[in-house]
Amino acid sequence: MTQPGVVAYYGPPADAKKYFEVEKLGDVYRKLAEFSADEWRDRYLSSDEYRQYVHKPLAAAPGATATTSRPADQSGRAQTNCRKSRGSSEF
């Protein structure tokens, strides 16, 4: 499995088998071990599946801005900086 919070795929299960090039959906877990979580994320962000199941629906949503090309900082720094700017001492 990839690291928590890192999306390697989002879409219908039938398409996942094609995306990961496996016969059975359960084989996806073995396939995920072949690359790092970051590599899977980057691979998905540049895929047709990402454009079809994530980018297009979000871009078509009312009031949407199509800025879904990269995920938020996964390190937690952004949240820490936000807390600092609000004067929170909770870390």
C-alpha positions as CSV (number, residue, x, y, z in Angstrom):
1,M,0.0,0.0,0.0
2,T,1.1,3.6,-0.4
3,Q,1.7,6.0,2.4
4,P,-1.5,7.2,4.1
5,G,-2.9,10.2,2.3
6,V,-1.2,9.5,-1.0
7,V,-3.7,8.7,-3.8
8,A,-2.4,6.1,-6.3
9,Y,-5.7,5.7,-8.1
10,Y,-9.3,7.0,-7.9
11,G,-12.0,5.6,-10.2
12,P,-14.1,2.5,-10.8
13,P,-12.7,-0.9,-9.7
14,A,-13.0,-2.3,-13.2
15,D,-10.8,0.5,-14.5
16,A,-8.3,0.0,-11.7
17,K,-7.5,-3.5,-13.0
18,K,-6.6,-2.0,-16.3
19,Y,-4.7,0.9,-14.8
20,F,-2.6,-1.3,-12.6
21,E,-2.3,-4.0,-15.3
22,V,-3.6,-6.8,-13.1
23,E,-6.1,-9.6,-13.6
24,K,-7.6,-9.5,-10.1
25,L,-8.3,-6.4,-8.1
26,G,-6.5,-8.0,-5.1
27,D,-3.3,-8.0,-7.1
28,V,-3.1,-4.2,-6.9
29,Y,-1.5,-4.5,-3.5
30,R,1.5,-6.4,-4.8
31,K,1.7,-3.9,-7.7
32,L,1.8,-0.9,-5.3
33,A,5.1,-2.3,-3.9
34,E,6.8,-1.8,-7.2
35,F,7.1,2.0,-6.9
36,S,7.2,4.6,-4.1
37,A,4.0,6.4,-3.0
38,D,5.3,9.6,-4.7
39,E,5.9,7.8,-8.0
40,W,2.4,6.3,-7.9
41,R,0.9,9.7,-7.1
42,D,2.8,11.4,-9.9
43,R,1.9,8.6,-12.3
44,Y,-1.8,9.0,-11.5
45,L,-1.7,12.8,-11.8
46,S,-0.4,12.5,-15.3
47,S,-2.9,9.7,-16.3
48,D,-6.1,9.7,-18.4
49,E,-7.9,8.2,-15.4
50,Y,-7.0,11.3,-13.3
51,R,-8.2,13.6,-16.0
52,Q,-11.5,11.6,-16.4
53,Y,-12.4,10.9,-12.8
54,V,-10.9,13.9,-10.9
55,H,-9.9,16.9,-13.0
56,K,-12.9,17.1,-15.4
57,P,-15.6,16.6,-12.7
58,L,-13.9,19.2,-10.4
59,A,-13.5,21.6,-13.3
60,A,-17.2,21.2,-14.2
61,A,-18.4,21.8,-10.6
62,P,-20.2,25.1,-10.0
63,G,-17.7,27.8,-8.9
64,A,-14.7,25.5,-9.5
65,T,-11.2,26.6,-10.3
66,A,-9.4,23.9,-12.2
67,T,-6.3,23.9,-10.0
68,T,-6.1,20.2,-9.2
69,S,-2.8,19.3,-10.8
70,R,-0.8,18.8,-7.7
71,P,-1.8,17.6,-4.2
72,A,-1.3,19.7,-1.1
73,D,2.0,19.5,0.8
74,Q,1.9,16.1,2.5
75,S,4.6,16.9,5.1
76,G,2.4,18.8,7.5
77,R,4.4,22.0,7.2
78,A,1.5,23.9,5.7
79,Q,-0.7,23.1,8.7
80,T,2.1,24.1,11.1
81,N,2.6,27.4,9.3
82,C,-1.1,28.0,9.4
83,R,-1.2,27.5,13.2
84,K,1.8,29.7,13.7
85,S,0.2,32.5,11.7
86,R,-2.9,32.2,13.8
87,G,-0.9,32.5,17.0
88,S,-1.6,28.9,18.1
89,S,0.9,27.3,20.4
90,E,-0.5,23.8,19.8
91,F,1.9,21.7,17.7
